[in-house]
Amino acid sequence: MTNIPLSGARLWDSLMEMARIGGTAKGGSNRQTLTDLDSEGRHLLQRWAEAAGCTMQVDRIGNMVLTRPGRDPSRKAVAIGSHLDTQPTGGKFDGVLGVLAGLEILRAVQEAGIETEAPLMLVNWTNEEGARFSPPMMGSGAAMGIFTEAEVLATADSDGKLFGEELTRIGWQGDADPASLQTIGAYFELHIEQGKLLEDAGKQVGVVTQALAQTWYEVTVEGEESHGGSPMAGRHDAMMAAAPLIAAIEEIALNAVAASGEPGRATVGRLTVYPDSRNIAPSRIWFSIDTRHADPDLLAKMGLEIRARATAIAAARGVAITVADFWHSPMVPFDATLVSRVRDAAQRLGLPYMEMPTAIGHDAVYVARRLPATMIFCPCHGGISHNEAESITPEWAEAGLRVMADAVLATAGVAKEQ
């Protein structure tokens, strides 16, 4: 494949410079979507990409699309993308690695004077994290037709501020149609693993073959308030009903074992208590459930078992429990041809790799529901992510960069070299 002057050192320096925008005292990043810091990071990316010969277009959801023309404008663009927004106590690399690795490919191509057959495109998707506006991956979801523009723009954060109003306030609502991104010919995304399989196996590259199916639920437990000093007998304590149900969720996930030996995954990430007083047995508990599995049938079975356990606990405790569907993402295979190109690149470069699924939602997963797409994973220390302690090595970042560059150029085609 074409030799271009990729610089792992320049990629690393760019990662560190971006991390200073919203940098936290513990070494992480707080650059939540549609904040002034998000806007500052976007402007920096714009300056860098335009210096690499790209033109920018922004759509009505705020997705940044930076394009370097190819020799054949009739060919569909080969896109690279991820996100710059972070969690409130996020790390330096989640999402940002994919965007800035894409930028490094564009810089190297520009420096080498290489013309690709197909245009190259870099996408910074809006609100991948979902930390401020939920659900996550709104930019890619709206572009791929999974969400409507109207529902995204009308989404409110916890302070009641609307997505559309905040997008306008920070100056990043463009006029392009998000659906125009459905014309992309191929999409690549480099991302930290957010797990420790690669690190434990001593591999530098993850060739991602599919995304696990996910179903999220919201649970409401309704009982009766009672004084903390009242007799235990006769109480209808919502917390004491919620607690065994939450414990059962872990048990259900661990028992949902696929033929490969892989169990399910389940998380209770949010919980609210009413009336939230030290000496009152609560009358209402609300909590979230996130379930994931490689086998869609076992994922559905997990949901049935959660509901069955809720019904049994409600009857035994004299409370009402409602398990409501919140969000679902099906099992999504990545494009076999693009996966093969990533695998071939790792082999050609002599980099140790392993094939693996992603259990975590990414913009690439939404894109793959419409278009040819794939992902590449980079190890991260201890699997730590969504955490200020998130850490990778420059060598891991460069390995992922080189594999992605090889696969991207193989897909785009090289018209000439100078």
matplotlib code that plots the C-alpha trace (Angstrom):
import matplotlib.pyplot as plt

x = [0.0, 1.0, 3.6, 2.5, 4.3, 2.1, 3.3, 2.5, 4.2, 2.0, -1.1, -0.1, 0.7, -2.7, -4.4, -2.7, -3.5, -7.2, -7.2, -6.3, -9.7, -11.8, -8.9, -9.6, -7.5, -7.2, -5.9, -9.1, -11.5, -14.8, -16.0, -19.6, -21.7, -23.0, -21.0, -18.6, -15.8, -17.3, -17.4, -13.7, -12.7, -14.6, -12.9, -9.5, -10.4, -11.7, -8.4, -6.3, -8.4, -8.6, -4.8, -4.8, -6.7, -10.2, -13.4, -16.0, -19.7, -22.0, -25.4, -28.6, -27.7, -24.2, -22.2, -18.9, -18.0, -14.5, -13.8, -10.6, -11.6, -10.7, -9.7, -13.1, -15.9, -18.5, -17.2, -18.7, -16.5, -14.5, -15.2, -13.4, -15.1, -15.8, -16.6, -14.9, -17.6, -16.8, -18.3, -18.3, -15.3, -14.1, -10.7, -8.4, -9.0, -12.6, -13.8, -11.0, -8.5, -10.7, -11.2, -7.6, -6.3, -8.5, -7.0, -3.5, -4.3, -5.6, -2.4, -0.1, -2.0, -1.8, 1.9, 2.7, 0.8, -1.3, -4.6, -7.1, -9.6, -12.5, -12.9, -11.7, -14.1, -13.6, -16.7, -17.0, -20.4, -22.5, -23.4, -22.1, -21.8, -25.3, -24.0, -25.9, -28.6, -29.9, -30.0, -26.4, -25.2, -27.8, -25.6, -25.1, -28.6, -30.2, -27.9, -28.8, -32.5, -32.8, -33.9, -35.8, -34.2, -37.2, -36.9, -33.2, -33.5, -36.4, -34.4, -33.8, -30.9, -31.4, -31.6, -34.3, -32.1, -33.0, -30.5, -31.5, -31.2, -27.8, -26.6, -27.6, -26.1, -22.6, -22.8, -22.6, -26.0, -25.3, -27.8, -26.8, -29.2, -27.9, -29.3, -26.8, -24.3, -26.1, -24.2, -20.9, -19.3, -17.5, -16.9, -14.0, -13.8, -10.8, -11.7, -10.2, -11.5, -13.1, -12.3, -9.1, -9.2, -6.6, -4.3, -4.6, -4.0, -1.0, -2.6, -2.2, -5.2, -8.8, -10.5, -14.2, -16.6, -20.0, -21.8, -23.7, -27.5, -28.6, -31.9, -32.4, -35.3, -36.7, -38.1, -40.5, -41.3, -44.3, -45.1, -46.1, -44.2, -43.8, -41.9, -38.5, -39.6, -42.8, -42.9, -41.4, -44.5, -47.0, -44.6, -44.7, -41.2, -40.3, -36.5, -36.7, -38.5, -36.0, -33.0, -33.7, -34.7, -31.4, -29.5, -31.4, -30.5, -26.8, -27.7, -29.9, -27.1, -24.5, -26.8, -27.5, -24.5, -24.1, -22.7, -19.3, -19.3, -19.9, -22.6, -24.8, -24.1, -26.3, -25.9, -28.1, -26.6, -29.1, -31.5, -33.8, -35.6, -38.8, -39.2, -35.5, -35.5, -33.3, -36.2, -38.9, -39.2, -39.6, -42.8, -41.2, -37.9, -36.9, -33.9, -32.4, -31.3, -28.8, -28.7, -26.4, -25.6, -24.0, -27.1, -30.3, -32.4, -30.7, -30.9, -34.7, -34.8, -33.0, -35.7, -38.4, -36.7, -36.3, -40.0, -40.9, -38.7, -40.3, -43.8, -42.8, -41.2, -44.1, -46.6, -44.4, -43.8, -47.2, -45.9, -46.3, -43.4, -43.4, -40.6, -40.8, -38.8, -36.5, -34.2, -33.0, -30.1, -30.1, -27.0, -25.2, -22.6, -19.8, -19.2, -17.2, -15.1, -14.0, -13.4, -11.2, -9.2, -8.6, -7.4, -5.2, -3.7, -2.8, -1.2, 0.7, 2.1, 3.0, 0.9, -0.6, -4.4, -7.5, -11.1, -13.7, -17.2, -18.0, -20.4, -20.5, -22.5, -20.5, -21.4, -20.1, -22.8, -25.6, -23.7, -23.4, -27.2, -27.3, -23.8, -20.6, -18.8, -16.3, -14.3, -10.7, -9.9, -6.9, -6.0, -6.5, -4.9, -7.0, -10.0, -10.6, -12.8, -15.4, -12.9, -10.2, -7.7, -8.3, -4.9, -3.3, 0.3, 1.6, 2.6, -1.0, -2.4, 0.1, -0.6, -4.3, -3.6, -1.4, -3.9, -6.7, -4.7, -3.8, -7.5, -8.8, -6.4, -7.1, -10.8, -10.4, -7.8, -4.7, -4.7, -1.1, 1.9, 4.5]
y = [0.0, 3.6, 5.0, 8.3, 10.3, 9.3, 10.7, 9.0, 11.8, 14.5, 12.5, 12.3, 16.0, 16.7, 14.5, 16.3, 19.8, 18.9, 17.5, 20.9, 22.2, 21.2, 19.6, 18.5, 18.6, 14.8, 14.7, 14.0, 16.0, 17.7, 18.8, 18.0, 18.3, 21.8, 23.6, 26.5, 24.0, 21.7, 24.7, 25.5, 22.0, 22.1, 25.3, 23.7, 20.7, 23.0, 24.9, 21.8, 20.1, 23.2, 23.4, 19.9, 20.8, 20.1, 22.1, 22.1, 21.6, 21.5, 20.0, 20.9, 18.6, 20.1, 17.2, 18.5, 17.1, 17.9, 16.7, 16.4, 16.0, 12.9, 12.6, 11.2, 13.4, 10.9, 8.3, 8.0, 9.4, 7.2, 8.5, 8.4, 9.6, 9.6, 12.3, 15.1, 15.4, 13.8, 12.6, 15.2, 13.2, 11.8, 10.8, 12.2, 9.4, 8.1, 9.3, 11.9, 9.3, 8.4, 12.0, 13.0, 9.8, 10.6, 14.1, 12.6, 10.6, 13.7, 15.6, 12.9, 12.5, 16.3, 16.4, 13.6, 15.2, 12.1, 12.2, 9.5, 8.3, 8.8, 11.8, 11.4, 12.7, 13.3, 13.4, 14.7, 13.4, 15.5, 14.1, 10.6, 10.4, 11.2, 12.6, 15.9, 15.1, 11.5, 9.1, 8.9, 9.0, 11.6, 13.0, 9.7, 8.5, 11.6, 11.3, 7.6, 8.1, 6.4, 9.6, 12.5, 15.9, 17.3, 14.9, 15.5, 19.3, 19.2, 17.1, 18.8, 18.4, 18.2, 22.0, 22.2, 23.6, 22.4, 20.7, 23.0, 26.1, 25.2, 24.2, 27.6, 29.4, 27.9, 28.7, 25.2, 24.6, 24.4, 24.2, 20.9, 17.9, 15.3, 12.6, 13.6, 11.5, 8.4, 8.8, 7.8, 4.9, 3.4, 4.4, 3.6, 4.4, 3.9, 3.8, 2.7, -0.7, 0.4, -3.1, -5.0, -8.0, -6.6, -5.6, -9.0, -10.8, -8.7, -7.5, -4.0, -4.0, -5.1, -6.0, -5.4, -7.7, -6.8, -4.8, -6.6, -6.2, -3.9, -3.3, -0.6, -0.4, 2.0, 0.5, 2.1, 0.6, 2.0, 1.3, 3.3, 5.7, 4.8, 6.3, 4.8, 4.0, 2.1, -1.7, -3.6, -5.8, -4.3, -2.0, -1.7, -0.3, 0.4, 0.2, -3.2, -4.4, -2.6, -4.1, -7.8, -7.0, -5.1, -8.1, -10.4, -8.4, -9.4, -13.0, -13.1, -11.6, -14.1, -17.0, -16.0, -17.9, -18.1, -21.1, -19.3, -19.3, -15.5, -14.4, -11.4, -8.0, -5.9, -2.6, -0.4, 3.0, 5.4, 5.3, 7.9, 7.7, 9.5, 11.2, 10.8, 11.2, 9.4, 8.3, 7.5, 4.1, 5.3, 5.1, 5.2, 4.0, 4.6, 3.0, 2.2, -1.1, -1.6, -5.1, -6.4, -9.8, -11.2, -13.5, -11.5, -14.4, -14.6, -10.8, -11.1, -13.9, -11.7, -9.1, -11.7, -13.0, -9.5, -8.9, -12.2, -11.5, -8.1, -9.6, -12.1, -9.5, -7.1, -9.8, -10.8, -7.3, -5.8, -3.1, -2.3, -2.7, -1.4, -2.4, -0.1, -0.4, 2.6, 1.9, -1.0, -1.5, -4.8, -6.9, -5.2, -6.9, -4.8, -4.9, -8.1, -6.4, -3.5, -5.9, -7.9, -4.8, -4.0, -7.6, -7.5, -4.2, -5.6, -8.7, -6.7, -4.3, -7.2, -6.0, -8.5, -8.4, -10.2, -10.3, -9.2, -7.7, -4.3, -4.4, -0.6, 1.6, 3.8, 6.1, 3.3, 1.0, 3.4, 4.0, 0.2, -0.1, 1.9, 1.8, -0.3, 0.4, -1.1, -0.3, -0.8, -1.0, 0.3, -1.2, 1.0, 0.4, -1.7, -1.2, 2.1, 4.5, 7.3, 8.1, 10.8, 8.0, 6.7, 5.8, 4.5, 4.4, 6.4, 3.1, 1.7, 4.9, 4.7, 1.1, 1.8, 4.8, 2.9, 0.0, 2.5, 4.5, 1.3, 0.2, 3.6, 4.1, 0.6, 1.5, 5.0, 4.1, 6.1, 8.1, 9.3, 9.9, 12.6]
z = [0.0, -0.6, 1.8, 3.3, 6.0, 8.9, 12.2, 15.4, 17.2, 15.5, 16.3, 20.0, 20.1, 18.6, 21.2, 24.0, 22.5, 22.1, 25.7, 27.0, 26.0, 28.9, 30.7, 34.3, 37.4, 37.3, 33.7, 31.9, 29.7, 30.3, 26.9, 26.9, 23.8, 22.7, 25.4, 24.8, 25.2, 22.6, 20.3, 21.0, 20.2, 17.0, 15.9, 16.5, 14.4, 11.6, 11.5, 11.4, 8.7, 6.5, 6.7, 5.4, 2.3, 3.4, 3.0, 5.8, 5.8, 8.9, 8.9, 10.8, 13.7, 14.0, 12.4, 11.1, 7.6, 6.4, 2.9, 0.7, -2.9, -5.0, -8.6, -9.5, -7.9, -9.0, -6.5, -3.1, -0.3, 2.0, 5.5, 8.8, 11.9, 15.6, 18.2, 20.2, 22.9, 26.3, 29.5, 32.4, 33.8, 30.6, 29.3, 26.5, 24.0, 23.8, 20.4, 20.1, 18.9, 16.0, 14.9, 15.2, 13.6, 10.6, 10.6, 10.6, 7.5, 5.8, 6.8, 5.6, 2.2, 1.8, 2.6, 0.2, -2.6, -3.1, -4.9, -4.1, -6.5, -4.1, -1.9, 1.7, 4.4, 8.2, 10.3, 13.9, 15.0, 17.4, 20.8, 20.7, 24.4, 25.4, 28.7, 28.4, 25.9, 25.9, 24.2, 22.8, 19.2, 18.1, 15.3, 13.5, 14.5, 12.8, 9.8, 9.3, 9.8, 13.2, 14.9, 13.3, 13.2, 15.1, 18.0, 18.4, 18.2, 20.8, 23.3, 26.7, 29.1, 32.9, 33.1, 30.5, 27.8, 24.3, 22.0, 19.0, 21.0, 22.4, 19.0, 17.7, 20.7, 20.2, 16.5, 15.1, 13.4, 9.7, 6.9, 5.2, 5.3, 7.8, 5.5, 2.8, 4.8, 3.7, 0.4, 2.0, 0.2, 3.2, 6.9, 9.2, 13.0, 15.3, 18.9, 22.2, 23.2, 26.6, 27.8, 28.5, 26.1, 23.8, 26.6, 28.3, 25.0, 24.2, 20.9, 19.5, 17.1, 17.4, 14.2, 15.1, 13.3, 14.8, 17.5, 20.2, 20.5, 23.3, 25.1, 27.7, 30.2, 32.8, 35.9, 38.3, 41.7, 43.5, 47.2, 50.2, 52.4, 56.0, 59.0, 59.6, 63.1, 62.1, 62.5, 59.6, 59.3, 56.8, 55.0, 51.2, 50.9, 47.3, 48.1, 49.6, 46.4, 44.1, 45.8, 45.1, 41.6, 40.9, 42.4, 40.1, 37.0, 37.5, 38.0, 34.9, 32.8, 34.1, 33.4, 29.8, 28.4, 24.6, 22.8, 22.7, 26.5, 26.7, 29.2, 28.9, 30.3, 32.5, 34.3, 36.6, 36.0, 37.4, 40.4, 42.0, 45.3, 46.4, 48.7, 49.4, 53.2, 55.7, 58.0, 55.4, 53.6, 50.0, 48.1, 44.6, 43.1, 39.5, 37.9, 34.5, 33.1, 30.2, 28.8, 26.1, 24.4, 21.3, 20.8, 20.1, 21.3, 24.7, 25.0, 24.5, 27.0, 29.6, 29.2, 29.7, 32.8, 34.2, 33.8, 35.3, 38.4, 38.7, 38.7, 41.4, 43.6, 43.2, 44.3, 47.3, 48.4, 47.8, 45.4, 41.7, 39.4, 35.8, 33.4, 30.3, 27.1, 26.6, 23.7, 21.5, 19.1, 17.2, 16.6, 13.7, 11.6, 10.1, 6.4, 5.5, 2.8, 5.1, 8.0, 5.6, 4.6, 8.3, 8.9, 5.8, 6.9, 10.4, 8.8, 6.2, 8.9, 11.2, 14.1, 16.5, 16.3, 17.3, 15.9, 18.4, 18.7, 20.3, 23.3, 23.3, 21.0, 18.6, 15.7, 13.4, 14.6, 13.4, 10.2, 9.6, 9.7, 6.5, 4.9, 4.6, 7.9, 10.3, 13.4, 14.6, 18.3, 20.2, 23.6, 26.7, 30.1, 32.4, 30.1, 31.9, 29.9, 30.7, 33.4, 33.8, 34.3, 30.7, 29.2, 26.1, 24.8, 21.8, 20.2, 20.5, 18.9, 16.1, 15.4, 15.0, 12.9, 10.5, 10.1, 9.5, 6.9, 5.0, 4.9, 4.1, 1.1, -0.1, -0.2, -1.7, -4.3, -5.0, -8.3, -8.3, -6.1, -6.1]

ax = plt.figure().add_subplot(projection="3d")
ax.plot(x, y, z, "-o")
ax.set_aspect("equal")
plt.show()
